[in-house]
């Protein structure tokens, strides 16, 4: 069969596995147990000698169908789906790392990931946070016991963009796992495999699911990393194709041992939502660009954080790597303008903590999702007290422009 485009492949993903009764969507399988007429077959499934299902915590047909979709989106070799994006990150790190190991991470990091890496440090895994927009800083932080480098494609909320290609080349030369969180770009805008990523994270809750109605996360193995060189693979997982050693260990530890399993109902919502990813993403990115341009010219706004504007420090990098510039935009307000007053003046934009929804959502960053890390850490990440992060949706563009204009005009008038 000839190779099809991204959208066509995703739309017809379930049909390629010939689901029962000719349905167009994989059915929601709610059973947590699977019966075998021959008990020997059940034993072979448990031992990894035969493909099949043993228990719902580890495998489910509906979840498998979603995993296959994500693998195709990221041009990978296998995917493990989890209950949330954080479950995917935590399961991966806890499955692959051991006390005494060291990782290098971007300092511009999602607040919960930053918090979890702090937990890793209490368990004996050393973490160095660096400015990943420069490969030299990553290289300087690498030690003899470094196992992995972790970055995000577009940082949340100040939109810094790591030197993705440069770090990928560095990890290849040093034999390090290169883990890239692709959540804010999605595989429609960017495939981390193209810059040498070993493992790719997606919070399926966000753009892939896209409708704010289901939680989920995924880790995809790109097939580029040689797991035979990784010292932390358990002997029991070395009996199959060496390319699958890493993802097998992540599945076994993260799903079987830690139980961070994705339910079939959520998997179904996420799979159906993913079918319109390119359409939603293209529209949201166009809206974000228009709003960024409006904010850049408005006197109530001190600074705009959006890779699509020429003044962004990594604009050229984003232009080279990404199909569009994403739909996350943040602004700093001028002194005297209250971020809560601006948000409360908006009618179409919703004050909410999620991102990647069809609706435009906004949140006062320092007072909410990054509050726990403290003022000093926020300052090091470029997060001001007046910052508002917007996850731009697919509404009619003029309605969003009018909403922003009214709220910002009122804010400017209040300080005259």
Secondary structure as GFF3:
##gff-version 3
##sequence-region A 1 416
A	DSSP	alpha_helix	6	11	.	.	.	ID=ss1
A	DSSP	alpha_helix	13	16	.	.	.	ID=ss2
A	DSSP	three_ten_helix	20	22	.	.	.	ID=ss3
A	DSSP	alpha_helix	39	46	.	.	.	ID=ss4
A	DSSP	alpha_helix	61	73	.	.	.	ID=ss5
A	DSSP	beta_strand	78	82	.	.	.	ID=ss6
A	DSSP	alpha_helix	85	96	.	.	.	ID=ss7
A	DSSP	beta_strand	102	106	.	.	.	ID=ss8
A	DSSP	alpha_helix	111	122	.	.	.	ID=ss9
A	DSSP	beta_strand	126	130	.	.	.	ID=ss10
A	DSSP	alpha_helix	135	141	.	.	.	ID=ss11
A	DSSP	beta_strand	146	152	.	.	.	ID=ss12
A	DSSP	alpha_helix	164	174	.	.	.	ID=ss13
A	DSSP	beta_strand	177	181	.	.	.	ID=ss14
A	DSSP	alpha_helix	186	189	.	.	.	ID=ss15
A	DSSP	three_ten_helix	192	195	.	.	.	ID=ss16
A	DSSP	beta_strand	199	203	.	.	.	ID=ss17
A	DSSP	beta_strand	217	221	.	.	.	ID=ss18
A	DSSP	three_ten_helix	227	229	.	.	.	ID=ss19
A	DSSP	three_ten_helix	235	237	.	.	.	ID=ss20
A	DSSP	three_ten_helix	242	244	.	.	.	ID=ss21
A	DSSP	alpha_helix	245	251	.	.	.	ID=ss22
A	DSSP	pi_helix	252	257	.	.	.	ID=ss23
A	DSSP	alpha_helix	264	274	.	.	.	ID=ss24
A	DSSP	alpha_helix	277	297	.	.	.	ID=ss25
A	DSSP	beta_strand	301	305	.	.	.	ID=ss26
A	DSSP	alpha_helix	315	321	.	.	.	ID=ss27
A	DSSP	beta_strand	328	333	.	.	.	ID=ss28
A	DSSP	alpha_helix	339	345	.	.	.	ID=ss29
A	DSSP	beta_strand	350	351	.	.	.	ID=ss30
A	DSSP	beta_strand	361	364	.	.	.	ID=ss31
A	DSSP	three_ten_helix	365	367	.	.	.	ID=ss32
A	DSSP	alpha_helix	375	380	.	.	.	ID=ss33
A	DSSP	beta_strand	388	391	.	.	.	ID=ss34
A	DSSP	alpha_helix	397	414	.	.	.	ID=ss35
###
